[in-house]
């Protein structure tokens, strides 16, 4: 049977012109000034197997972790402390790449259970240990660890106490990698509510105040990098996923919670993009 040809739709030049005159600005408002596709995936690199936003975000997080591993640069025989270890994915990646032993701590029992299961599933329980512990009162002796990182976790703690404990359990010459947000603008009451309700976070300090905490804890600063655009993009992806999967998330977490998230996301994205900066700091406990 002969294949039917596809129907033709011939828009006129006037129709195209009228459409762009009336609606064309939607492209500028959503995509930017050039009005064409962005090169998200360079043609000379493998394309992702999935274009799902969550999968793409996981890949971006892995690239982020790789950058942090390279920056911390632990030796194969090092013992690394993961402060606020989450479900263990970052620690797993560090151990796979460098062979270092990692001990992770979290105040979430569910996270610790999942992290230890991840280690066991990958046959790395001897090198990856995850323990329920408060990073402001660590159950380890002085000088236990060669290096440590706190990846977006100090915001959930008393920063001064957490930095003092990190300094205590590090060996002299040990490095601490910190990812931290700092304030650049004045916060309204609505902004403050974002940190408590949406992020379960203490308010960010000003950059000079954070450096004062670092100095008081005894650390010296080796490196500072601004990663603000990455955090802002992550918040944008989170907003898209929450909107796309609102029905699914409502069934799982409840309507009241999801209504709060959806209503709070615009303000959270604004605060992150306009009133904070996000930095990576590499710190060192001096040898003497």
Protein Blocks (a to p, Z undefined) as FASTA:
>chain_A
ZZdddddddddfklmmmmmmmmmmmmmmmnojnopacdfbafkbccdfbfcfklmmmmmm
mmmmmmmmmmnopafkbccddehjlnolmmmmmmmmnopacddddfbfklmmmmmmmmmm
nopmmmpccddddfklccbdehkbfbdcdehklmmpcfklmmmmmmmmpcehiacddddd
ddfbdcdfklmmmmmmmnopacdddfklmmmmmmmnopacfbdcdfklmmmmmmmmmmmm
mmmmmmmmmmmnopklmmmmmmmmmmmmmmmmmmcccddddddddfZZ
